Amino acid sequence: MQEVFHSTVDFHRLSELTIPFILLISMVNPVFEESLECGYFFQVLERHGMWVTVLASAAFRSFLHANMGISGVVFLFVLGLLYGFVYWRWRELWPLIVAHGLQMLYALLPQALAV
């Protein structure tokens, strides 16, 4: 059960995680992921309507994070729906990038500070 339902923080545990690396990855990764998972998906699929676009984007997001276990997949699907609806409404990536970066900091910083 622990392999399937491990937490996202435990999944990312590395012994050599440094604060500069965490800050760097928390700035770079969200730009890449949100550009692909929302920006690109919405450009390609928006002609099919909101529901198809948002659901496809959320499904792709959770598929990319399948290594986080079933709880991670479900959480990221729900988060993908939220992000998708926000992007559909305002068509701005920067709020998603900021939110994603803050989530990464929240998940990774405690590990670097605990050392």
N, C-alpha and C positions, 0 to 999 in steps of 0.2 A: 504494500500500500504506500509506503514512503516513497518509492520510486515514481509512482504515478502522481501522487499528491504533494510532492515536495514544493516548498515555497520558491518564489522567483529569486529571493535574496540568497537562499542556499545554493541555487543553481549557479549563480555567478561568483561564487566564492573562489577567490584566488589568493594565494599567499603573497604575491608580489604586486598587488594593486596599490598604486601610488595616487596621491591626490592630483598631481598634474595630469596623469593618464586619465583619471576619472573625469576631470574637467574637460580634457580634450575629446574623449569619446562621447561625453554628454553634449558636446556642441556639434560634433561631426555626424554621428550616427542619426540623430533625429532629422537632420536636413535630408540625408539620403533616404531614410525610410519614409518620411512623410511626402517627399517628392515623388517617390515611386508608388506608395500605397494609396495616397489620396490624389496628388497632382496628376500623375500619369493615368491612373485608373479612371478618374473622373473625366479627363479629356477624351479618352477612348470610348467610354461607356455611357456618357451622359445622354446620348440620343435615345437610349433605351429606357430612360426614366430614372427617377430618384431611387426607387426601391431596388431595382436591379443593380444600379451603380453602387449604392451604399452596401447592400448585402455582399456583392462581389468583392468590394474593397475590404470589408470586415472579414470575409472568409479567407482572402489572400493573406491578410495580416495575421490571422490566427494560424494559418498553414505555415507561414514563415517562422512562427514561434512554437511549432509542434514539439520541439525538444524540451520544452518547459513542462511537459506533462499535461494531462487532461484539464487540470484546474487552470493552468496557464493558458491553454487554448480557449477555454470557455471565457476566462476573464478578458483575454485580448480580443475575442469576438465581440463581447459587449462593449469594450473600449473602442473597438473599430466602428461599431454602430454609432457611438457617441461622436467620435471624430468625424465620421462620414456625414452625419447630420449637420454638424457645425460647419464643415467645409461646404456642403451643399448650400447652406443658407447664406454664408458670407463670402465664399470663394477666396479665402485668405489662408495661406499655409502657415504664416508666422505664429498664430496662436497654437496650432497643433505642434509646431516645432518647439516652442517654449514649453508647452505642457509635457511633451515627450522628454525633453531635456531635464526638466525638474523631476519627472518620474525616475529617470536613470540616476540622477544625483541622490534621490531618496533611497534607491535600492542599493547603490554602490558605496556611498560615502561612509556609512557606519562601519563597513568592513575595513576601510583604510584607517579610520580613526581608532579602531579597536586594537590595532597592532601595537 
